[in-house]
């Protein structure tokens, strides 16, 4: 199965940066295991000038179904209840869009 790469961006609320960093410094094992079971790996979140940039690689064959299973996990939903208040969608995000997808314009293999 070929690897699919996904990237997205969201704003980090500056007053909650320390909390967001602390949460990710001790990410919950069940959340991490749920993400891995969804065929997601090489997942990183970067921070620059108040923007969070995420990158992940997906190796499954049904991204929508796999990410729906992540959302069905009660522990993950509790994780999001703690991390989501730290984030703010970009002004240009579509209605209902949280992390805004980023278009890949170059990739070196």
C-alpha positions as CSV (number, residue, x, y, z in Angstrom):
1,X,0.0,0.0,0.0
2,X,1.5,3.4,-1.0
3,X,2.0,5.9,1.7
4,X,-0.3,8.9,1.7
5,X,0.9,12.1,3.3
6,X,-1.3,14.6,5.0
7,X,-0.5,18.0,6.5
8,X,-2.7,20.5,8.2
9,X,-2.4,23.8,10.1
10,X,-4.2,25.5,13.0
11,X,-3.5,28.4,15.3
12,X,-2.3,27.8,18.9
13,X,-3.9,30.1,21.5
14,X,-0.8,31.7,23.0
15,X,-2.2,31.8,26.5
16,X,-2.5,27.9,26.4
17,X,0.8,27.1,24.8
18,X,2.3,25.7,28.0
19,X,-0.7,23.5,28.6
20,X,-0.6,22.2,25.0
21,X,3.1,21.4,25.3
22,X,2.6,19.7,28.6
23,X,-0.2,17.5,27.2
24,X,1.9,16.4,24.3
25,X,5.0,15.8,26.4
26,X,2.9,13.2,28.2
27,X,0.6,12.0,25.4
28,X,-1.8,9.4,26.5
29,X,-0.8,5.8,25.5
30,X,-4.3,4.8,24.5
31,X,-4.6,7.8,22.2
32,X,-1.3,7.0,20.5
33,X,-2.3,3.3,20.1
34,X,-5.6,4.3,18.6
35,X,-3.8,6.5,16.0
36,X,-1.4,3.7,15.2
37,X,-4.3,1.2,14.8
38,X,-5.8,3.6,12.2
39,X,-2.7,3.0,10.0
40,X,-1.2,6.4,10.8
41,X,2.5,6.7,11.5
42,X,5.3,9.2,11.3
43,X,3.0,11.7,12.9
44,X,4.5,15.1,14.0
45,X,3.2,18.4,15.2
46,X,5.4,21.5,14.7
47,X,5.0,25.0,16.2
48,X,6.1,28.3,14.6
49,X,4.9,31.8,15.2
50,X,1.7,30.6,16.9
51,X,0.8,28.1,14.2
52,X,0.7,24.4,14.7
53,X,1.6,22.3,11.6
54,X,0.8,18.6,11.6
55,X,2.2,16.0,9.3
56,X,1.3,12.3,9.1
57,X,1.7,9.3,6.9
58,X,-1.2,7.0,6.2
59,X,-0.7,3.4,5.0
60,X,-4.3,2.0,5.1
61,X,-6.9,1.9,2.3
62,X,-9.8,3.8,3.8
63,X,-8.7,7.0,5.5
64,X,-12.2,8.2,6.2
65,X,-13.1,4.9,8.0
66,X,-9.9,4.8,9.9
67,X,-10.1,8.4,11.1
68,X,-13.8,7.8,12.0
69,X,-12.6,4.9,14.3
70,X,-10.2,7.4,16.0
71,X,-13.2,9.7,16.6
72,X,-15.2,6.8,18.0
73,X,-12.6,6.2,20.8
74,X,-13.9,7.7,24.1
75,X,-10.3,8.3,25.4
76,X,-9.4,10.2,22.2
77,X,-12.6,12.3,22.5
78,X,-11.5,13.1,26.1
79,X,-8.0,14.0,24.8
80,X,-9.6,16.3,22.2
81,X,-11.7,17.9,25.0
82,X,-8.3,19.0,26.5
83,X,-6.4,19.9,23.4
84,X,-9.1,21.6,21.3
85,X,-9.5,24.6,23.6
86,X,-5.8,25.3,23.0
87,X,-6.4,25.6,19.3
88,X,-8.2,28.1,17.0
89,X,-9.0,27.4,13.4
90,X,-7.5,29.7,10.8
91,X,-9.5,32.6,9.5
92,X,-9.6,31.0,6.0
93,X,-10.7,27.6,7.3
94,X,-13.9,26.2,5.7
95,X,-17.1,26.0,7.8
96,X,-16.8,23.1,10.3
97,X,-13.1,22.7,9.5
98,X,-10.8,22.5,12.5
99,X,-7.3,21.7,11.3
100,X,-7.1,23.2,7.8
101,X,-5.6,20.8,5.2
102,X,-2.3,21.9,3.5
103,X,-1.7,21.3,-0.1
104,X,1.5,19.4,-1.0
105,X,3.4,21.3,-3.7
106,X,6.7,19.4,-3.6
107,X,7.9,16.0,-2.4
108,X,11.4,14.4,-2.8
109,X,11.6,10.6,-2.6
